Amino acid sequence: MISRRQLLASAAVTSLLSRISLAQSRPKVARPMLISTWNNVEANEAGWKVLAGGGRALDAVEAAARVPEADPKNNTVGYGGLPDRDGHVTLDACIMGETGKAGSVTFLEHIMHPISVARAVMEKTPHVMLSGEGALAFALSNGFKKENLLTEESRLAWEAWKKEARYQPVVNIERHDTIGVLGFDSKNNFSGACTTSGLSYKMHGRVGDSPIIGAGLYVDNEIGGACATGLGETVMRSVGSFLVVELMRQGKTPQQACEEALRRLIRKTPDYRDLQVGMLAVNRAGQIGAYAIQKGFNYTLSTEGKTRVVEAAYYVK
């Protein structure tokens, strides 16, 4: 039988080895990096300017997320996002910094930059999440401008959808979806952001994984970060981003962690062939992981002054 003293000694050794492993995973020379889901070159370039100037990862991921939020041609995020089935553009977003603090907004209408409202929630309130009318009131009280986010293009698409009013997820619709951003700065700090207009023509009031800490996004400054894109309900049920980070904590590379997290999700999702989920992750060593259920998921990487779009590996062959 193992004595209490032996048990404590074993636990101490395990703790020491864990700390050594974490320390070894930290790069000796910081190499700023920014990655985002899908082809988001302009967004990455905006975030990279912050990192290249020695700025915080938190500022970089916010700057990157604001670009698609203001793009009327991107119908999955912010201004121009496709509405719910009642014609309302409702936005979700969250942000998480190097200290572990986080902010989130859900079911937010009329505000073009929900990611910045989420940051204000993190920095100006004792809360993590504000929703609906409360989130709107908070945004307006902090100087955000109320705007009409339903573009003519999105309105016409909604009018056409109403003729049949049939809900059906579309895999890799126009090869963009929820925007997740992960940043690593010159001070070895991680931050992340996630922003979306949610599932097209969803039920009024629906909230997906994007604003939920641990589902759409999770960052741990000792380990790294992860974010998700695709059908949010499946990611919520698996707490996908937190799972990826915890798998990295256990010693898996970001690629191994993304693959394992998606395999677990797939095992519990009988209709996985009819939907898409993509996971993206980075650790302190600067290793990147990306994996999706279906072919077509890609991500944008910025580091050492260069930005490129990379195709992710996938499960369904």
Phi and psi in degrees as a GROMACS rama.xvg file:
@    title "Ramachandran Plot"
@    xaxis  label "Phi"
@    yaxis  label "Psi"
@TYPE xy
-76.7969  128.723  ILE-2
-76.3823  164.844  SER-3
-62.2913  -38.5822  ARG-4
-64.1394  -41.8296  ARG-5
-65.4467  -38.6953  GLN-6
-63.8516  -43.7245  LEU-7
-65.4975  -39.5434  LEU-8
-64.044  -41.7094  ALA-9
-63.1153  -41.8296  SER-10
-63.6684  -38.6484  ALA-11
-65.7269  -40.81  ALA-12
-64.659  -43.7749  VAL-13
-59.9647  -43.4477  THR-14
-62.8319  -41.6446  SER-15
-64.2611  -45.0128  LEU-16
-62.1821  -37.5037  LEU-17
-62.8445  -43.1917  SER-18
-66.7016  -37.5343  ARG-19
-64.0358  -42.8014  ILE-20
-60.6874  -43.5888  SER-21
-63.7783  -41.65  LEU-22
-64.7758  -40.5235  ALA-23
-66.9607  -26.2762  GLN-24
-79.0081  -10.083  SER-25
-84.8225  124.939  ARG-26
-64.4405  140.165  PRO-27
-68.4572  -36.2971  LYS-28
-116.522  117.93  VAL-29
-64.2895  136.303  ALA-30
-124.293  99.9058  ARG-31
-53.8938  144.528  PRO-32
-151.369  146.469  MET-33
-137.912  128.909  LEU-34
-129.894  146.645  ILE-35
-143.105  153.283  SER-36
-69.3297  144.07  THR-37
68.0569  -174.82  TRP-38
-84.5466  97.3052  ASN-39
-131.593  56.6075  ASN-40
-59.2184  -46.3006  VAL-41
-63.4203  -38.8735  GLU-42
-63.9204  -46.6292  ALA-43
-61.8805  -39.7127  ASN-44
-62.8949  -36.7417  GLU-45
-66.0268  -42.3064  ALA-46
-70.3968  -36.3385  GLY-47
-64.7304  -33.7758  TRP-48
-57.2179  -37.901  LYS-49
-66.3679  -48.1425  VAL-50
-66.77  -39.9038  LEU-51
-64.1433  -26.8649  ALA-52
-89.4477  10.1899  GLY-53
84.3388  13.7862  GLY-54
-78.2908  173.592  GLY-55
-74.2039  147.263  ARG-56
-60.5186  -34.7936  ALA-57
-60.8761  -43.0302  LEU-58
-67.4412  -35.4171  ASP-59
-67.6028  -45.0285  ALA-60
-69.1437  -34.3416  VAL-61
-64.9004  -45.9442  GLU-62
-60.1356  -40.0086  ALA-63
-66.1823  -44.6185  ALA-64
-65.7363  -30.1138  ALA-65
-67.4679  -22.9878  ARG-66
-67.2787  -56.5085  VAL-67
-66.1735  -27.4421  PRO-68
-61.3426  -30.6065  GLU-69
-97.1173  3.46644  ALA-70
-93.1633  110.456  ASP-71
-68.0008  -13.9806  PRO-72
-87.461  -11.4658  LYS-73
-93.1201  106.781  ASN-74
-92.9782  17.4788  ASN-75
-117.43  0.47501  THR-76
-145.024  134.491  VAL-77
54.5731  -138.794  GLY-78
-62.0852  122.375  TYR-79
95.8609  -3.8493  GLY-80
-62.524  144.85  GLY-81
-68.0912  142.027  LEU-82
-80.6004  176.487  PRO-83
-77.8423  -177.036  ASP-84
-69.3014  -12.8225  ARG-85
-98.9218  4.51334  ASP-86
90.7824  12.9212  GLY-87
-100.008  130.677  HIS-88
-86.7331  110.409  VAL-89
-118.205  132.741  THR-90
-114.551  148.427  LEU-91
-129.289  143.247  ASP-92
-161.256  154.439  ALA-93
-147.463  161.747  CYS-94
-145.378  146.013  ILE-95
-142.934  130.341  MET-96
-104.526  -174.249  GLY-97
-70.7095  -18.6889  GLU-98
-87.1286  -6.63396  THR-99
95.605  -6.67865  GLY-100
-72.2175  153.231  LYS-101
-147.819  156.244  ALA-102
-139.319  150.011  GLY-103
-152.664  148.171  SER-104
-132.875  142.399  VAL-105
-131.342  153.77  THR-106
52.1076  40.6724  PHE-107
-94.3097  129.13  LEU-108
-112.183  155.269  GLU-109
74.4263  4.52451  HIS-110
-118.968  122.952  ILE-111
-68.979  -31.813  MET-112
-118.854  77.7336  HIS-113
-62.6962  -26.5519  PRO-114
-63.8034  -35.404  ILE-115
-75.4394  -30.6021  SER-116
-67.4397  -41.321  VAL-117
-59.5281  -41.242  ALA-118
-65.3177  -38.2971  ARG-119
-64.2128  -37.7299  ALA-120
-59.7221  -43.6088  VAL-121
-63.5855  -41.9994  MET-122
-94.6821  -20.0433  GLU-123
-117.523  -1.43407  LYS-124
-132.049  164.354  THR-125
-84.4469  6.26105  PRO-126
-103.412  171.761  HIS-127
-105.11  -39.755  VAL-128
-131.945  134.581  MET-129
-122.862  149.497  LEU-130
-135.956  152.934  SER-131
54.7234  -132.736  GLY-132
-62.0287  -33.9023  GLU-133
-65.4881  -40.616  GLY-134
-65.8857  -39.0072  ALA-135
-65.5865  -45.5562  LEU-136
-60.2268  -41.2747  ALA-137
-63.1619  -43.9833  PHE-138
-61.455  -47.0225  ALA-139
-63.6923  -37.2622  LEU-140
-69.767  -16.3246  SER-141
-106.967  20.0698  ASN-142
91.739  2.54007  GLY-143
-74.4349  145.919  PHE-144
-93.0478  135.246  LYS-145
-80.4053  128.144  LYS-146
-138.731  160.458  GLU-147
-86.7791  116.355  ASN-148
-95.8813  -6.45982  LEU-149
-85.4061  103.479  LEU-150
-74.4957  163.776  THR-151
-62.1654  -39.5607  GLU-152
-61.0598  -45.7781  GLU-153
-69.1072  -35.3124  SER-154
-63.6975  -43.313  ARG-155
-65.2976  -38.5104  LEU-156
-63.3813  -40.0377  ALA-157
-65.0428  -43.1577  TRP-158
-60.5946  -39.4974  GLU-159
-67.8024  -39.4043  ALA-160
-63.3454  -36.2322  TRP-161
-63.5355  -19.1036  LYS-162
-63.5061  -32.8827  LYS-163
-115.132  -25.5998  GLU-164
48.5236  49.9017  ALA-165
-108.408  124.253  ARG-166
-87.0643  124.988  TYR-167
-155.462  114.019  GLN-168
-59.7525  141.012  PRO-169
-113.615  121.127  VAL-170
-68.1177  129.719  VAL-171
54.1583  42.4697  ASN-172
-59.0703  114.001  ILE-173
55.0085  20.4572  GLU-174
53.918  41.9054  ARG-175
-155.208  159.953  HIS-176
-166.287  -150.167  ASP-177
-49.7061  136.983  THR-178
-100.923  115.239  ILE-179
-109.793  139.977  GLY-180
-131.875  134.137  VAL-181
-124.614  131.301  LEU-182
-127.733  145.954  GLY-183
-133.269  118.689  PHE-184
-102.05  -179.225  ASP-185
-70.6504  -9.63544  SER-186
-99.8022  16.3895  LYS-187
64.7356  32.7627  ASN-188
-111.361  142.194  ASN-189
-103.649  149.444  PHE-190
-149.247  163.608  SER-191
-147.798  157.929  GLY-192
-143.714  152.764  ALA-193
-147.905  132.615  CYS-194
-147.469  144.298  THR-195
-162.655  159.52  THR-196
-98.9051  3.14611  SER-197
80.2775  -175.727  GLY-198
-62.7052  128.684  LEU-199
-60.1436  132.93  SER-200
60.0087  29.8482  TYR-201
-63.8079  166.756  LYS-202
-64.7256  142.199  MET-203
-62.3554  123.238  HIS-204
105.828  -11.941  GLY-205
-64.6385  137.989  ARG-206
-127.208  134.503  VAL-207
-97.6979  -155.999  GLY-208
-81.0579  -21.8924  ASP-209
-56.0669  -39.6241  SER-210
-90.87  3.01415  PRO-211
-96.6155  115.936  ILE-212
-62.0302  125.316  ILE-213
101.239  -23.6318  GLY-214
-97.3965  -75.3677  ALA-215
-74.4994  -22.0608  GLY-216
-157.438  142.09  LEU-217
-155.75  137.869  TYR-218
-133.06  132.268  VAL-219
-128.953  117.144  ASP-220
-64.1332  -19.2817  ASN-221
-81.2855  -21.1025  GLU-222
-116.842  -55.6356  ILE-223
152.488  -152.883  GLY-224
-149.421  162.834  GLY-225
-148.478  152.933  ALA-226
-145.328  164.409  CYS-227
-131.069  156.924  ALA-228
-144.666  157.239  THR-229
116.01  -155.634  GLY-230
-71.3002  110.283  LEU-231
-64.0012  -32.8111  GLY-232
-58.2652  -39.1029  GLU-233
-69.8988  -37.2781  THR-234
-69.3086  -38.1893  VAL-235
-61.1512  -42.6828  MET-236
-66.9629  -24.6534  ARG-237
-104.359  -2.098  SER-238
46.0705  55.4188  VAL-239
-55.9828  -48.8568  GLY-240
-68.7177  -40.1865  SER-241
-62.6495  -40.8264  PHE-242
-60.5113  -44.4565  LEU-243
-59.8665  -45.7064  VAL-244
-64.6683  -40.2215  VAL-245
-66.914  -35.5631  GLU-246
-66.0143  -36.3638  LEU-247
-66.6696  -36.5638  MET-248
-60.5872  -33.0837  ARG-249
-78.571  -3.0744  GLN-250
113.362  -3.57885  GLY-251
-75.554  148.846  LYS-252
-70.6698  162.997  THR-253
-55.8976  -38.3455  PRO-254
-66.5664  -45.4019  GLN-255
-61.5186  -39.6148  GLN-256
-66.2563  -43.665  ALA-257
-63.1885  -41.8839  CYS-258
-66.2764  -43.5277  GLU-259
-65.2261  -42.4339  GLU-260
-60.8136  -42.2041  ALA-261
-72.3335  -34.1517  LEU-262
-63.0478  -39.7247  ARG-263
-63.7733  -42.5667  ARG-264
-62.3984  -44.2391  LEU-265
-62.347  -40.6756  ILE-266
-60.6592  -26.0967  ARG-267
-102.726  7.99725  LYS-268
-127.173  91.3621  THR-269
-57.1876  -33.635  PRO-270
-97.6727  29.9647  ASP-271
-59.621  -25.7731  TYR-272
-70.0235  -12.9968  ARG-273
-100.241  7.25997  ASP-274
-143.264  171.352  LEU-275
-127.962  137.497  GLN-276
-138.659  134.575  VAL-277
-123.762  137.985  GLY-278
-115.55  142.377  MET-279
-134.855  136.22  LEU-280
-149.535  157.725  ALA-281
-146.637  144.67  VAL-282
-113.203  -178.107  ASN-283
-69.0839  -19.7218  ARG-284
-81.5414  -2.02363  ALA-285
83.5585  10.6378  GLY-286
-78.4821  143.395  GLN-287
-117.54  143.072  ILE-288
-128.687  141.404  GLY-289
-150.518  131.673  ALA-290
-154.285  145.934  TYR-291
-138.702  162.335  ALA-292
-69.3918  -47.3516  ILE-293
-112.012  158.396  GLN-294
-62.3903  144.709  LYS-295
121.347  -15.9758  GLY-296
-77.7689  133.741  PHE-297
-137.4  171.791  ASN-298
-144.133  161.262  TYR-299
-111.825  129.841  THR-300
-117.792  130.876  LEU-301
-124.643  123.394  SER-302
-161.958  148.75  THR-303
52.9072  36.2912  GLU-304
78.575  6.45036  GLY-305
-122.233  144.109  LYS-306
-125.404  132.5  THR-307
-146.435  156.962  ARG-308
-101.654  132.681  VAL-309
-122.186  133.583  VAL-310
-79.6922  135.775  GLU-311
-90.2644  154.234  ALA-312
-70.8867  163.151  ALA-313
-149.936  163.448  TYR-314
-88.0286  -50.7124  TYR-315
-77.0412  116.039  VAL-316
